[in-house]
Amino acid sequence: MIAKVIIFVLIIGVIYYFIIPKFRSKKPSDSGESFVECSKCNTFIELKDSTLRNGKYICKECLK
């Protein structure tokens, strides 16, 4: 009887470990997908392409 319970728990554990994580929603990656608004021209640019000046984001076009 105890052997059946242990086998059952092992099977449930294997299913949970290998199958369930594949169906979970994936977290968004932080690969430059964050956009900010330029304080001068009001266009949205990627965070990695912006410069922070006086607490405001400015695009490279407006820096020229």
Predicted model as a PDB file, atoms N, CA, C, CB and O in Angstrom, pLDDT in the B-factor column:
MODEL        1                                                                  
ATOM      1  N   MET A   1       0.823  -1.189   0.000  1.00 90.00           N  
ATOM      2  CA  MET A   1       0.000   0.000   0.000  1.00 90.00           C  
ATOM      3  C   MET A   1       0.874   1.262   0.000  1.00 90.00           C  
ATOM      4  CB  MET A   1      -0.940  -0.007   1.211  1.00 90.00           C  
ATOM      5  O   MET A   1       0.601   2.187  -0.765  1.00 90.00           O  
ATOM      6  N   ILE A   2       1.892   1.320   0.819  1.00 93.00           N  
ATOM      7  CA  ILE A   2       2.778   2.472   0.886  1.00 93.00           C  
ATOM      8  C   ILE A   2       3.559   2.607  -0.424  1.00 93.00           C  
ATOM      9  CB  ILE A   2       3.743   2.347   2.088  1.00 93.00           C  
ATOM     10  O   ILE A   2       3.822   3.723  -0.871  1.00 93.00           O  
ATOM     11  N   ALA A   3       3.925   1.502  -1.030  1.00 94.00           N  
ATOM     12  CA  ALA A   3       4.645   1.539  -2.296  1.00 94.00           C  
ATOM     13  C   ALA A   3       3.793   2.187  -3.381  1.00 94.00           C  
ATOM     14  CB  ALA A   3       5.061   0.126  -2.719  1.00 94.00           C  
ATOM     15  O   ALA A   3       4.321   2.926  -4.212  1.00 94.00           O  
ATOM     16  N   LYS A   4       2.483   1.927  -3.394  1.00 94.00           N  
ATOM     17  CA  LYS A   4       1.590   2.538  -4.384  1.00 94.00           C  
ATOM     18  C   LYS A   4       1.506   4.046  -4.177  1.00 94.00           C  
ATOM     19  CB  LYS A   4       0.183   1.914  -4.304  1.00 94.00           C  
ATOM     20  O   LYS A   4       1.472   4.798  -5.151  1.00 94.00           O  
ATOM     21  N   VAL A   5       1.474   4.495  -2.944  1.00 95.00           N  
ATOM     22  CA  VAL A   5       1.416   5.924  -2.642  1.00 95.00           C  
ATOM     23  C   VAL A   5       2.720   6.602  -3.075  1.00 95.00           C  
ATOM     24  CB  VAL A   5       1.158   6.154  -1.126  1.00 95.00           C  
ATOM     25  O   VAL A   5       2.692   7.690  -3.651  1.00 95.00           O  
ATOM     26  N   ILE A   6       3.843   5.973  -2.805  1.00 96.00           N  
ATOM     27  CA  ILE A   6       5.137   6.543  -3.192  1.00 96.00           C  
ATOM     28  C   ILE A   6       5.245   6.637  -4.712  1.00 96.00           C  
ATOM     29  CB  ILE A   6       6.296   5.694  -2.625  1.00 96.00           C  
ATOM     30  O   ILE A   6       5.707   7.648  -5.241  1.00 96.00           O  
ATOM     31  N   ILE A   7       4.825   5.593  -5.410  1.00 96.00           N  
ATOM     32  CA  ILE A   7       4.858   5.608  -6.876  1.00 96.00           C  
ATOM     33  C   ILE A   7       3.938   6.700  -7.419  1.00 96.00           C  
ATOM     34  CB  ILE A   7       4.446   4.229  -7.445  1.00 96.00           C  
ATOM     35  O   ILE A   7       4.296   7.410  -8.359  1.00 96.00           O  
ATOM     36  N   PHE A   8       2.746   6.831  -6.819  1.00 96.00           N  
ATOM     37  CA  PHE A   8       1.805   7.857  -7.245  1.00 96.00           C  
ATOM     38  C   PHE A   8       2.393   9.255  -7.047  1.00 96.00           C  
ATOM     39  CB  PHE A   8       0.487   7.721  -6.477  1.00 96.00           C  
ATOM     40  O   PHE A   8       2.285  10.107  -7.929  1.00 96.00           O  
ATOM     41  N   VAL A   9       3.007   9.484  -5.902  1.00 96.00           N  
ATOM     42  CA  VAL A   9       3.616  10.790  -5.624  1.00 96.00           C  
ATOM     43  C   VAL A   9       4.768  11.052  -6.585  1.00 96.00           C  
ATOM     44  CB  VAL A   9       4.113  10.862  -4.163  1.00 96.00           C  
ATOM     45  O   VAL A   9       4.933  12.181  -7.046  1.00 96.00           O  
ATOM     46  N   LEU A  10       5.560  10.045  -6.894  1.00 95.00           N  
ATOM     47  CA  LEU A  10       6.661  10.220  -7.847  1.00 95.00           C  
ATOM     48  C   LEU A  10       6.144  10.557  -9.244  1.00 95.00           C  
ATOM     49  CB  LEU A  10       7.519   8.953  -7.902  1.00 95.00           C  
ATOM     50  O   LEU A  10       6.710  11.409  -9.928  1.00 95.00           O  
ATOM     51  N   ILE A  11       5.082   9.898  -9.662  1.00 93.00           N  
ATOM     52  CA  ILE A  11       4.505  10.182 -10.981  1.00 93.00           C  
ATOM     53  C   ILE A  11       3.981  11.610 -11.035  1.00 93.00           C  
ATOM     54  CB  ILE A  11       3.373   9.187 -11.309  1.00 93.00           C  
ATOM     55  O   ILE A  11       4.213  12.318 -12.015  1.00 93.00           O  
ATOM     56  N   ILE A  12       3.279  12.039  -9.995  1.00 92.00           N  
ATOM     57  CA  ILE A  12       2.771  13.412  -9.944  1.00 92.00           C  
ATOM     58  C   ILE A  12       3.939  14.412  -9.937  1.00 92.00           C  
ATOM     59  CB  ILE A  12       1.876  13.615  -8.687  1.00 92.00           C  
ATOM     60  O   ILE A  12       3.871  15.453 -10.590  1.00 92.00           O  
ATOM     61  N   GLY A  13       4.994  14.094  -9.206  1.00 90.00           N  
ATOM     62  CA  GLY A  13       6.162  14.965  -9.166  1.00 90.00           C  
ATOM     63  C   GLY A  13       6.825  15.101 -10.528  1.00 90.00           C  
ATOM     64  O   GLY A  13       7.225  16.199 -10.915  1.00 90.00           O  
ATOM     65  N   VAL A  14       6.946  14.007 -11.254  1.00 88.00           N  
ATOM     66  CA  VAL A  14       7.550  14.029 -12.588  1.00 88.00           C  
ATOM     67  C   VAL A  14       6.684  14.849 -13.539  1.00 88.00           C  
ATOM     68  CB  VAL A  14       7.736  12.591 -13.131  1.00 88.00           C  
ATOM     69  O   VAL A  14       7.201  15.649 -14.319  1.00 88.00           O  
ATOM     70  N   ILE A  15       5.382  14.653 -13.475  1.00 85.00           N  
ATOM     71  CA  ILE A  15       4.479  15.419 -14.333  1.00 85.00           C  
ATOM     72  C   ILE A  15       4.595  16.905 -14.014  1.00 85.00           C  
ATOM     73  CB  ILE A  15       3.017  14.942 -14.159  1.00 85.00           C  
ATOM     74  O   ILE A  15       4.676  17.733 -14.921  1.00 85.00           O  
ATOM     75  N   TYR A  16       4.605  17.239 -12.746  1.00 85.00           N  
ATOM     76  CA  TYR A  16       4.708  18.648 -12.348  1.00 85.00           C  
ATOM     77  C   TYR A  16       6.044  19.245 -12.781  1.00 85.00           C  
ATOM     78  CB  TYR A  16       4.538  18.789 -10.826  1.00 85.00           C  
ATOM     79  O   TYR A  16       6.089  20.380 -13.253  1.00 85.00           O  
ATOM     80  N   TYR A  17       7.113  18.503 -12.626  1.00 84.00           N  
ATOM     81  CA  TYR A  17       8.452  19.022 -12.913  1.00 84.00           C  
ATOM     82  C   TYR A  17       8.690  19.232 -14.410  1.00 84.00           C  
ATOM     83  CB  TYR A  17       9.501  18.075 -12.359  1.00 84.00           C  
ATOM     84  O   TYR A  17       9.306  20.223 -14.801  1.00 84.00           O  
ATOM     85  N   PHE A  18       8.208  18.311 -15.249  1.00 81.00           N  
ATOM     86  CA  PHE A  18       8.519  18.380 -16.670  1.00 81.00           C  
ATOM     87  C   PHE A  18       7.422  19.013 -17.531  1.00 81.00           C  
ATOM     88  CB  PHE A  18       8.799  17.014 -17.172  1.00 81.00           C  
ATOM     89  O   PHE A  18       7.729  19.671 -18.525  1.00 81.00           O  
ATOM     90  N   ILE A  19       6.193  18.831 -17.179  1.00 78.00           N  
ATOM     91  CA  ILE A  19       5.110  19.247 -18.067  1.00 78.00           C  
ATOM     92  C   ILE A  19       4.505  20.584 -17.670  1.00 78.00           C  
ATOM     93  CB  ILE A  19       4.034  18.196 -18.088  1.00 78.00           C  
ATOM     94  O   ILE A  19       4.306  21.434 -18.538  1.00 78.00           O  
ATOM     95  N   ILE A  20       4.211  20.802 -16.420  1.00 72.00           N  
ATOM     96  CA  ILE A  20       3.512  22.007 -15.982  1.00 72.00           C  
ATOM     97  C   ILE A  20       4.302  23.286 -16.278  1.00 72.00           C  
ATOM     98  CB  ILE A  20       3.222  21.920 -14.498  1.00 72.00           C  
ATOM     99  O   ILE A  20       3.680  24.247 -16.730  1.00 72.00           O  
ATOM    100  N   PRO A  21       5.614  23.378 -16.062  1.00 67.00           N  
ATOM    101  CA  PRO A  21       6.325  24.644 -16.347  1.00 67.00           C  
ATOM    102  C   PRO A  21       6.237  25.087 -17.803  1.00 67.00           C  
ATOM    103  CB  PRO A  21       7.778  24.507 -15.970  1.00 67.00           C  
ATOM    104  O   PRO A  21       6.380  26.278 -18.082  1.00 67.00           O  
ATOM    105  N   LYS A  22       6.009  24.179 -18.731  1.00 68.00           N  
ATOM    106  CA  LYS A  22       5.912  24.546 -20.143  1.00 68.00           C  
ATOM    107  C   LYS A  22       4.648  25.341 -20.426  1.00 68.00           C  
ATOM    108  CB  LYS A  22       5.945  23.300 -21.017  1.00 68.00           C  
ATOM    109  O   LYS A  22       4.608  26.115 -21.382  1.00 68.00           O  
ATOM    110  N   PHE A  23       3.607  25.162 -19.604  1.00 66.00           N  
ATOM    111  CA  PHE A  23       2.343  25.837 -19.834  1.00 66.00           C  
ATOM    112  C   PHE A  23       2.216  27.137 -19.063  1.00 66.00           C  
ATOM    113  CB  PHE A  23       1.217  24.933 -19.476  1.00 66.00           C  
ATOM    114  O   PHE A  23       1.258  27.882 -19.271  1.00 66.00           O  
ATOM    115  N   ARG A  24       3.145  27.421 -18.192  1.00 64.00           N  
ATOM    116  CA  ARG A  24       3.106  28.676 -17.458  1.00 64.00           C  
ATOM    117  C   ARG A  24       3.430  29.820 -18.388  1.00 64.00           C  
ATOM    118  CB  ARG A  24       4.078  28.654 -16.274  1.00 64.00           C  
ATOM    119  O   ARG A  24       4.161  29.650 -19.363  1.00 64.00           O  
ATOM    120  N   SER A  25       2.892  30.977 -18.090  1.00 58.00           N  
ATOM    121  CA  SER A  25       3.181  32.140 -18.925  1.00 58.00           C  
ATOM    122  C   SER A  25       4.620  32.566 -18.685  1.00 58.00           C  
ATOM    123  CB  SER A  25       2.197  33.311 -18.626  1.00 58.00           C  
ATOM    124  O   SER A  25       5.112  32.570 -17.557  1.00 58.00           O  
ATOM    125  N   LYS A  26       5.267  32.919 -19.760  1.00 59.00           N  
ATOM    126  CA  LYS A  26       6.658  33.338 -19.671  1.00 59.00           C  
ATOM    127  C   LYS A  26       6.715  34.802 -19.302  1.00 59.00           C  
ATOM    128  CB  LYS A  26       7.404  33.081 -20.993  1.00 59.00           C  
ATOM    129  O   LYS A  26       5.868  35.591 -19.721  1.00 59.00           O  
ATOM    130  N   LYS A  27       7.708  35.163 -18.523  1.00 57.00           N  
ATOM    131  CA  LYS A  27       7.902  36.552 -18.140  1.00 57.00           C  
ATOM    132  C   LYS A  27       8.517  37.296 -19.322  1.00 57.00           C  
ATOM    133  CB  LYS A  27       8.801  36.667 -16.870  1.00 57.00           C  
ATOM    134  O   LYS A  27       9.342  36.742 -20.049  1.00 57.00           O  
ATOM    135  N   PRO A  28       8.124  38.521 -19.507  1.00 54.00           N  
ATOM    136  CA  PRO A  28       8.725  39.273 -20.605  1.00 54.00           C  
ATOM    137  C   PRO A  28      10.213  39.473 -20.368  1.00 54.00           C  
ATOM    138  CB  PRO A  28       8.030  40.628 -20.775  1.00 54.00           C  
ATOM    139  O   PRO A  28      10.654  39.732 -19.249  1.00 54.00           O  
ATOM    140  N   SER A  29      10.955  39.350 -21.421  1.00 56.00           N  
ATOM    141  CA  SER A  29      12.396  39.520 -21.281  1.00 56.00           C  
ATOM    142  C   SER A  29      12.738  40.999 -21.236  1.00 56.00           C  
ATOM    143  CB  SER A  29      13.148  38.826 -22.436  1.00 56.00           C  
ATOM    144  O   SER A  29      12.011  41.838 -21.769  1.00 56.00           O  
ATOM    145  N   ASP A  30      13.825  41.295 -20.609  1.00 56.00           N  
ATOM    146  CA  ASP A  30      14.258  42.680 -20.495  1.00 56.00           C  
ATOM    147  C   ASP A  30      15.349  42.940 -21.533  1.00 56.00           C  
ATOM    148  CB  ASP A  30      14.768  42.992 -19.055  1.00 56.00           C  
ATOM    149  O   ASP A  30      16.505  43.191 -21.193  1.00 56.00           O  
ATOM    150  N   SER A  31      14.959  42.873 -22.787  1.00 55.00           N  
ATOM    151  CA  SER A  31      15.936  43.031 -23.864  1.00 55.00           C  
ATOM    152  C   SER A  31      15.680  44.306 -24.657  1.00 55.00           C  
ATOM    153  CB  SER A  31      15.901  41.819 -24.797  1.00 55.00           C  
ATOM    154  O   SER A  31      15.702  44.290 -25.887  1.00 55.00           O  
ATOM    155  N   GLY A  32      15.439  45.398 -23.963  1.00 48.00           N  
ATOM    156  CA  GLY A  32      15.223  46.652 -24.644  1.00 48.00           C  
ATOM    157  C   GLY A  32      13.795  46.873 -25.087  1.00 48.00           C  
ATOM    158  O   GLY A  32      13.552  47.691 -25.974  1.00 48.00           O  
ATOM    159  N   GLU A  33      12.850  46.177 -24.503  1.00 70.00           N  
ATOM    160  CA  GLU A  33      11.461  46.321 -24.903  1.00 70.00           C  
ATOM    161  C   GLU A  33      10.765  47.436 -24.137  1.00 70.00           C  
ATOM    162  CB  GLU A  33      10.725  45.016 -24.700  1.00 70.00           C  
ATOM    163  O   GLU A  33       9.572  47.663 -24.340  1.00 70.00           O  
ATOM    164  N   SER A  34      11.470  48.128 -23.274  1.00 87.00           N  
ATOM    165  CA  SER A  34      10.887  49.223 -22.525  1.00 87.00           C  
ATOM    166  C   SER A  34      11.012  50.508 -23.336  1.00 87.00           C  
ATOM    167  CB  SER A  34      11.565  49.372 -21.145  1.00 87.00           C  
ATOM    168  O   SER A  34      12.086  50.845 -23.833  1.00 87.00           O  
ATOM    169  N   PHE A  35       9.896  51.214 -23.458  1.00 90.00           N  
ATOM    170  CA  PHE A  35       9.887  52.454 -24.210  1.00 90.00           C  
ATOM    171  C   PHE A  35       9.624  53.619 -23.280  1.00 90.00           C  
ATOM    172  CB  PHE A  35       8.840  52.408 -25.325  1.00 90.00           C  
ATOM    173  O   PHE A  35       8.870  53.503 -22.313  1.00 90.00           O  
ATOM    174  N   VAL A  36      10.251  54.735 -23.579  1.00 92.00           N  
ATOM    175  CA  VAL A  36      10.058  55.976 -22.826  1.00 92.00           C  
ATOM    176  C   VAL A  36       9.770  57.092 -23.829  1.00 92.00           C  
ATOM    177  CB  VAL A  36      11.319  56.317 -21.939  1.00 92.00           C  
ATOM    178  O   VAL A  36      10.055  56.967 -25.020  1.00 92.00           O  
ATOM    179  N   GLU A  37       9.202  58.179 -23.323  1.00 93.00           N  
ATOM    180  CA  GLU A  37       8.863  59.302 -24.185  1.00 93.00           C  
ATOM    181  C   GLU A  37       9.938  60.373 -24.079  1.00 93.00           C  
ATOM    182  CB  GLU A  37       7.482  59.880 -23.817  1.00 93.00           C  
ATOM    183  O   GLU A  37      10.348  60.752 -22.982  1.00 93.00           O  
ATOM    184  N   CYS A  38      10.387  60.854 -25.223  1.00 93.00           N  
ATOM    185  CA  CYS A  38      11.354  61.945 -25.247  1.00 93.00           C  
ATOM    186  C   CYS A  38      10.658  63.202 -24.750  1.00 93.00           C  
ATOM    187  CB  CYS A  38      11.945  62.156 -26.681  1.00 93.00           C  
ATOM    188  O   CYS A  38       9.543  63.509 -25.170  1.00 93.00           O  
ATOM    189  N   SER A  39      11.311  63.922 -23.862  1.00 92.00           N  
ATOM    190  CA  SER A  39      10.685  65.107 -23.280  1.00 92.00           C  
ATOM    191  C   SER A  39      10.676  66.297 -24.237  1.00 92.00           C  
ATOM    192  CB  SER A  39      11.398  65.489 -22.003  1.00 92.00           C  
ATOM    193  O   SER A  39       9.941  67.258 -24.007  1.00 92.00           O  
ATOM    194  N   LYS A  40      11.469  66.257 -25.294  1.00 92.00           N  
ATOM    195  CA  LYS A  40      11.509  67.380 -26.238  1.00 92.00           C  
ATOM    196  C   LYS A  40      10.582  67.176 -27.435  1.00 92.00           C  
ATOM    197  CB  LYS A  40      12.928  67.590 -26.730  1.00 92.00           C  
ATOM    198  O   LYS A  40       9.783  68.056 -27.757  1.00 92.00           O  
ATOM    199  N   CYS A  41      10.683  66.024 -28.092  1.00 93.00           N  
ATOM    200  CA  CYS A  41       9.891  65.811 -29.311  1.00 93.00           C  
ATOM    201  C   CYS A  41       8.680  64.903 -29.087  1.00 93.00           C  
ATOM    202  CB  CYS A  41      10.768  65.217 -30.394  1.00 93.00           C  
ATOM    203  O   CYS A  41       7.899  64.685 -30.014  1.00 93.00           O  
ATOM    204  N   ASN A  42       8.512  64.374 -27.877  1.00 92.00           N  
ATOM    205  CA  ASN A  42       7.358  63.551 -27.497  1.00 92.00           C  
ATOM    206  C   ASN A  42       7.209  62.267 -28.304  1.00 92.00           C  
ATOM    207  CB  ASN A  42       6.112  64.353 -27.637  1.00 92.00           C  
ATOM    208  O   ASN A  42       6.102  61.741 -28.423  1.00 92.00           O  
ATOM    209  N   THR A  43       8.300  61.757 -28.857  1.00 93.00           N  
ATOM    210  CA  THR A  43       8.253  60.467 -29.523  1.00 93.00           C  
ATOM    211  C   THR A  43       8.684  59.388 -28.539  1.00 93.00           C  
ATOM    212  CB  THR A  43       9.153  60.458 -30.786  1.00 93.00           C  
ATOM    213  O   THR A  43       9.417  59.652 -27.586  1.00 93.00           O  
ATOM    214  N   PHE A  44       8.215  58.171 -28.786  1.00 93.00           N  
ATOM    215  CA  PHE A  44       8.581  57.057 -27.931  1.00 93.00           C  
ATOM    216  C   PHE A  44       9.800  56.356 -28.514  1.00 93.00           C  
ATOM    217  CB  PHE A  44       7.403  56.072 -27.773  1.00 93.00           C  
ATOM    218  O   PHE A  44       9.838  56.014 -29.696  1.00 93.00           O  
ATOM    219  N   ILE A  45      10.781  56.154 -27.666  1.00 91.00           N  
ATOM    220  CA  ILE A  45      12.021  55.506 -28.071  1.00 91.00           C  
ATOM    221  C   ILE A  45      12.349  54.414 -27.071  1.00 91.00           C  
ATOM    222  CB  ILE A  45      13.183  56.529 -28.177  1.00 91.00           C  
ATOM    223  O   ILE A  45      11.855  54.413 -25.943  1.00 91.00           O  
ATOM    224  N   GLU A  46      13.194  53.481 -27.504  1.00 89.00           N  
ATOM    225  CA  GLU A  46      13.613  52.420 -26.581  1.00 89.00           C  
ATOM    226  C   GLU A  46      14.474  53.020 -25.484  1.00 89.00           C  
ATOM    227  CB  GLU A  46      14.387  51.298 -27.329  1.00 89.00           C  
ATOM    228  O   GLU A  46      15.207  53.984 -25.704  1.00 89.00           O  
ATOM    229  N   LEU A  47      14.373  52.440 -24.311  1.00 87.00           N  
ATOM    230  CA  LEU A  47      15.108  52.948 -23.162  1.00 87.00           C  
ATOM    231  C   LEU A  47      16.605  52.932 -23.407  1.00 87.00           C  
ATOM    232  CB  LEU A  47      14.778  52.138 -21.926  1.00 87.00           C  
ATOM    233  O   LEU A  47      17.323  53.829 -22.964  1.00 87.00           O  
ATOM    234  N   LYS A  48      17.077  51.913 -24.111  1.00 86.00           N  
ATOM    235  CA  LYS A  48      18.522  51.810 -24.358  1.00 86.00           C  
ATOM    236  C   LYS A  48      19.017  52.867 -25.338  1.00 86.00           C  
ATOM    237  CB  LYS A  48      18.863  50.425 -24.888  1.00 86.00           C  
ATOM    238  O   LYS A  48      20.216  53.144 -25.385  1.00 86.00           O  
ATOM    239  N   ASP A  49      18.109  53.469 -26.128  1.00 87.00           N  
ATOM    240  CA  ASP A  49      18.498  54.493 -27.095  1.00 87.00           C  
ATOM    241  C   ASP A  49      18.278  55.910 -26.569  1.00 87.00           C  
ATOM    242  CB  ASP A  49      17.725  54.303 -28.380  1.00 87.00           C  
ATOM    243  O   ASP A  49      18.389  56.876 -27.323  1.00 87.00           O  
ATOM    244  N   SER A  50      17.971  56.035 -25.299  1.00 89.00           N  
ATOM    245  CA  SER A  50      17.701  57.354 -24.737  1.00 89.00           C  
ATOM    246  C   SER A  50      18.804  57.762 -23.774  1.00 89.00           C  
ATOM    247  CB  SER A  50      16.344  57.370 -24.026  1.00 89.00           C  
ATOM    248  O   SER A  50      19.616  56.946 -23.337  1.00 89.00           O  
ATOM    249  N   THR A  51      18.807  59.052 -23.456  1.00 90.00           N  
ATOM    250  CA  THR A  51      19.757  59.616 -22.506  1.00 90.00           C  
ATOM    251  C   THR A  51      18.964  60.300 -21.407  1.00 90.00           C  
ATOM    252  CB  THR A  51      20.743  60.614 -23.199  1.00 90.00           C  
ATOM    253  O   THR A  51      17.964  60.966 -21.680  1.00 90.00           O  
ATOM    254  N   LEU A  52      19.398  60.142 -20.183  1.00 90.00           N  
ATOM    255  CA  LEU A  52      18.723  60.751 -19.051  1.00 90.00           C  
ATOM    256  C   LEU A  52      19.413  62.063 -18.702  1.00 90.00           C  
ATOM    257  CB  LEU A  52      18.707  59.795 -17.835  1.00 90.00           C  
ATOM    258  O   LEU A  52      20.582  62.071 -18.314  1.00 90.00           O  
ATOM    259  N   ARG A  53      18.689  63.174 -18.842  1.00 88.00           N  
ATOM    260  CA  ARG A  53      19.227  64.501 -18.521  1.00 88.00           C  
ATOM    261  C   ARG A  53      18.237  65.220 -17.627  1.00 88.00           C  
ATOM    262  CB  ARG A  53      19.510  65.331 -19.814  1.00 88.00           C  
ATOM    263  O   ARG A  53      17.069  65.372 -17.983  1.00 88.00           O  
ATOM    264  N   ASN A  54      18.694  65.660 -16.479  1.00 89.00           N  
ATOM    265  CA  ASN A  54      17.861  66.386 -15.522  1.00 89.00           C  
ATOM    266  C   ASN A  54      16.578  65.634 -15.170  1.00 89.00           C  
ATOM    267  CB  ASN A  54      17.513  67.750 -16.078  1.00 89.00           C  
ATOM    268  O   ASN A  54      15.522  66.239 -14.984  1.00 89.00           O  
ATOM    269  N   GLY A  55      16.682  64.335 -15.083  1.00 89.00           N  
ATOM    270  CA  GLY A  55      15.527  63.507 -14.711  1.00 89.00           C  
ATOM    271  C   GLY A  55      14.551  63.247 -15.840  1.00 89.00           C  
ATOM    272  O   GLY A  55      13.479  62.691 -15.601  1.00 89.00           O  
ATOM    273  N   LYS A  56      14.890  63.635 -17.078  1.00 91.00           N  
ATOM    274  CA  LYS A  56      14.011  63.440 -18.228  1.00 91.00           C  
ATOM    275  C   LYS A  56      14.762  62.675 -19.298  1.00 91.00           C  
ATOM    276  CB  LYS A  56      13.495  64.794 -18.781  1.00 91.00           C  
ATOM    277  O   LYS A  56      15.973  62.830 -19.458  1.00 91.00           O  
ATOM    278  N   TYR A  57      14.023  61.840 -20.036  1.00 92.00           N  
ATOM    279  CA  TYR A  57      14.619  61.076 -21.123  1.00 92.00           C  
ATOM    280  C   TYR A  57      14.615  61.909 -22.397  1.00 92.00           C  
ATOM    281  CB  TYR A  57      13.865  59.745 -21.340  1.00 92.00           C  
ATOM    282  O   TYR A  57      13.620  62.557 -22.725  1.00 92.00           O  
ATOM    283  N   ILE A  58      15.742  61.886 -23.113  1.00 92.00           N  
ATOM    284  CA  ILE A  58      15.887  62.628 -24.351  1.00 92.00           C  
ATOM    285  C   ILE A  58      16.446  61.676 -25.402  1.00 92.00           C  
ATOM    286  CB  ILE A  58      16.809  63.878 -24.164  1.00 92.00           C  
ATOM    287  O   ILE A  58      17.373  60.914 -25.131  1.00 92.00           O  
ATOM    288  N   CYS A  59      15.870  61.727 -26.611  1.00 91.00           N  
ATOM    289  CA  CYS A  59      16.358  60.852 -27.692  1.00 91.00           C  
ATOM    290  C   CYS A  59      17.653  61.409 -28.268  1.00 91.00           C  
ATOM    291  CB  CYS A  59      15.290  60.706 -28.812  1.00 91.00           C  
ATOM    292  O   CYS A  59      18.006  62.566 -28.039  1.00 91.00           O  
ATOM    293  N   LYS A  60      18.340  60.581 -29.006  1.00 88.00           N  
ATOM    294  CA  LYS A  60      19.640  60.977 -29.577  1.00 88.00           C  
ATOM    295  C   LYS A  60      19.467  62.051 -30.655  1.00 88.00           C  
ATOM    296  CB  LYS A  60      20.362  59.748 -30.172  1.00 88.00           C  
ATOM    297  O   LYS A  60      20.373  62.849 -30.894  1.00 88.00           O  
ATOM    298  N   GLU A  61      18.310  62.066 -31.296  1.00 89.00           N  
ATOM    299  CA  GLU A  61      18.049  63.077 -32.328  1.00 89.00           C  
ATOM    300  C   GLU A  61      17.998  64.471 -31.705  1.00 89.00           C  
ATOM    301  CB  GLU A  61      16.724  62.773 -33.070  1.00 89.00           C  
ATOM    302  O   GLU A  61      18.507  65.431 -32.283  1.00 89.00           O  
ATOM    303  N   CYS A  62      17.385  64.582 -30.527  1.00 89.00           N  
ATOM    304  CA  CYS A  62      17.239  65.890 -29.877  1.00 89.00           C  
ATOM    305  C   CYS A  62      18.529  66.348 -29.204  1.00 89.00           C  
ATOM    306  CB  CYS A  62      16.119  65.840 -28.850  1.00 89.00           C  
ATOM    307  O   CYS A  62      18.659  67.524 -28.866  1.00 89.00           O  
ATOM    308  N   LEU A  63      19.463  65.462 -29.007  1.00 84.00           N  
ATOM    309  CA  LEU A  63      20.741  65.836 -28.406  1.00 84.00           C  
ATOM    310  C   LEU A  63      21.653  66.570 -29.374  1.00 84.00           C  
ATOM    311  CB  LEU A  63      21.442  64.610 -27.889  1.00 84.00           C  
ATOM    312  O   LEU A  63      22.585  67.259 -28.958  1.00 84.00           O  
ATOM    313  N   LYS A  64      21.384  66.422 -30.667  1.00 79.00           N  
ATOM    314  CA  LYS A  64      22.253  67.027 -31.688  1.00 79.00           C  
ATOM    315  C   LYS A  64      22.105  68.522 -31.732  1.00 79.00           C  
ATOM    316  CB  LYS A  64      21.953  66.452 -33.053  1.00 79.00           C  
ATOM    317  O   LYS A  64      22.764  69.184 -32.533  1.00 79.00           O  
TER     318      LYS A  64                                                      
ENDMDL                                                                          
END                                                                             
